[in-house]
Amino acid sequence: MSSILAACIWVFCATFTAFLPMRRQYVPGVTLLILAPLLIIWLGVDLGWGWAIAGVLGFVSMFRNPLRYFYARARGQAPELPK
């Protein structure tokens, strides 16, 4: 499977996950959060690191709230979860 096809599948999965109610987004969202850096590295190897940097910027933009949550947890804080 090419990296472009894998990226397209990831995008469709992310879109489907966004349509789920918030309480059902956690498991697929965390899975997508874990897979994204691996996919970005794969895209960088196949297409060049400029595209990988663009992917990292998109990743950080899309997952800014979960990344803030995990950053706060790593610093020892107890951030609030949405209801």
N, C-alpha and C positions, 0 to 999 in steps of 0.2 A: 504494500500500500504506500502510495506516495505521501509526502508530508502535506501537500496541498489538499489531498482528499481527506486526510486525517483532520486537518484544520477545518475543513467544511463540515465534517461530521461533528466536531467539537462545537462549532457555531450553532448548528441545528439543535444539538443537545442543550446548549446554554439557552437558546430561545425557548425551547420546550419547558425548561426548568423555570424560566421567568414567568410563564403562564400559570404555574402551580400556585396554590395558596402559600402564604409565607411559612406556615408551620410545616409544609411538605417540601420546602426548598432546601432544607439543611443538608440532607444526605447527598442528593445529586449535586448541590452547590459546592460542598466540600470536596467531592470527587473531582468536579471540574476545576476547582481551585488547586488541587494537587497535580492534576494532569497538565495544566496550562504551562508551567515552566518547562516541563519535559518536551511538550509540543513546540514551544518557542525555541528551545535549543535545537531540536530537530529541524525546524524551519531555517534557523541560522546556519546550520551545517549545509543544508541543501541549497538554500537560496542566497546566502550571504548575511553577514552580521548587521548590515543596515536594516534589513527586514526584521531581524531579531530584536533590534532596538525599538523599531516601530511596534512590534508585538508586545514588548515589555511595557511600553507606554500605554498601549491599549489595555493590557492586563491590569496594570495599576489603577487606571481610570475606572475600569469596570468593577473591580473587586476592592475599591477603596474602603468601604465600610467593614467587610470582613478582615481586611488587612489591619485596619485601625484597631479592631477588636483583639486580634491575636497579638498585636504590638502592645496593647494595654495589658493584656494578660501576662505577656512576657516580662513586663515591668513590675508585675505584682499588684496591679490594680484590679478591681472587680467591676468591669463595665456592664451597663445595663443592656439586656437583650430586648428587642422589640416584641410586642405581644402579638 
